[in-house]
Amino acid sequence: MSVFTVIGFWPDTDQRFATYVKAKTATEAEVKCAEHHASVAICGIIRGRHECVDTKSQLIRHTAPHD
């Protein structure tokens, strides 16, 4: 089993969505995610655990001025 990051959005609000799923393949990760979050529009699946770019630590790192 591998960990996959599933990325998508909620169509009714356009709010971004990301979660982690343990699965054998990316397709299996997509199916598992859809079973638990039926109304999410899935945009992509990435092998591994990836932090969302809109988390506080990522925003600080990406928007901090460069020295």
C-alpha positions as a Markdown table, in Angstrom:
| # | Residue | x | y | z |
|---|---|---|---|---|
| 1 | Met | 0.0 | 0.0 | 0.0 |
| 2 | Ser | 1.2 | 3.5 | -0.8 |
| 3 | Val | -0.1 | 6.9 | 0.3 |
| 4 | Phe | -1.6 | 9.1 | -2.3 |
| 5 | Thr | -2.7 | 12.8 | -2.1 |
| 6 | Val | -6.0 | 13.4 | -3.8 |
| 7 | Ile | -6.7 | 16.9 | -4.9 |
| 8 | Gly | -10.0 | 18.4 | -6.0 |
| 9 | Phe | -12.7 | 20.9 | -5.2 |
| 10 | Trp | -16.3 | 21.1 | -4.0 |
| 11 | Pro | -18.3 | 22.2 | -7.0 |
| 12 | Asp | -21.0 | 23.9 | -5.1 |
| 13 | Thr | -18.6 | 26.3 | -3.3 |
| 14 | Asp | -15.4 | 26.1 | -5.5 |
| 15 | Gln | -13.5 | 25.4 | -2.2 |
| 16 | Arg | -10.3 | 23.4 | -2.7 |
| 17 | Phe | -10.1 | 19.9 | -1.3 |
| 18 | Ala | -7.1 | 17.6 | -0.5 |
| 19 | Thr | -6.8 | 14.4 | 1.4 |
| 20 | Tyr | -4.5 | 11.4 | 1.9 |
| 21 | Val | -5.6 | 7.9 | 0.9 |
| 22 | Lys | -3.8 | 4.6 | 1.4 |
| 23 | Ala | -4.2 | 2.5 | -1.8 |
| 24 | Lys | -2.3 | 0.1 | -4.2 |
| 25 | Thr | -2.8 | 2.4 | -7.2 |
| 26 | Ala | -3.9 | 5.9 | -8.1 |
| 27 | Thr | -7.1 | 4.6 | -9.5 |
| 28 | Glu | -7.9 | 2.8 | -6.3 |
| 29 | Ala | -7.1 | 6.0 | -4.3 |
| 30 | Glu | -9.6 | 7.9 | -6.5 |
| 31 | Val | -12.3 | 5.3 | -5.9 |
| 32 | Lys | -11.7 | 5.3 | -2.2 |
| 33 | Cys | -11.8 | 9.1 | -2.0 |
| 34 | Ala | -15.0 | 9.2 | -4.1 |
| 35 | Glu | -16.7 | 6.7 | -1.8 |
| 36 | His | -16.0 | 8.9 | 1.2 |
| 37 | His | -16.5 | 12.3 | -0.5 |
| 38 | Ala | -19.1 | 11.6 | -3.2 |
| 39 | Ser | -19.6 | 15.3 | -4.2 |
| 40 | Val | -16.0 | 16.2 | -4.6 |
| 41 | Ala | -14.7 | 16.9 | -8.1 |
| 42 | Ile | -11.3 | 15.1 | -8.2 |
| 43 | Cys | -8.7 | 16.9 | -10.2 |
| 44 | Gly | -5.6 | 14.9 | -9.6 |
| 45 | Ile | -3.8 | 12.2 | -7.6 |
| 46 | Ile | -0.2 | 12.3 | -6.6 |
| 47 | Arg | 1.8 | 9.4 | -5.1 |
| 48 | Gly | 3.0 | 10.3 | -1.6 |
| 49 | Arg | 1.9 | 12.7 | 1.0 |
| 50 | His | 2.0 | 16.3 | -0.2 |
| 51 | Glu | 1.3 | 19.4 | 1.9 |
| 52 | Cys | -1.3 | 21.7 | 0.4 |
| 53 | Val | 0.0 | 25.0 | -1.0 |
| 54 | Asp | -2.6 | 26.9 | 0.9 |
| 55 | Thr | -1.5 | 25.7 | 4.4 |
| 56 | Lys | 0.1 | 28.4 | 6.6 |
| 57 | Ser | 3.6 | 27.1 | 6.4 |
| 58 | Gln | 3.5 | 26.9 | 2.6 |
| 59 | Leu | 2.1 | 30.4 | 2.3 |
| 60 | Ile | 4.8 | 31.8 | 4.5 |
| 61 | Arg | 7.5 | 29.9 | 2.6 |
| 62 | His | 6.2 | 30.9 | -0.9 |
| 63 | Thr | 5.4 | 34.5 | -0.1 |
| 64 | Ala | 8.3 | 35.5 | 2.2 |
| 65 | Pro | 10.6 | 38.1 | 0.6 |
| 66 | His | 13.8 | 36.6 | -0.7 |
| 67 | Asp | 17.1 | 37.8 | 0.8 |
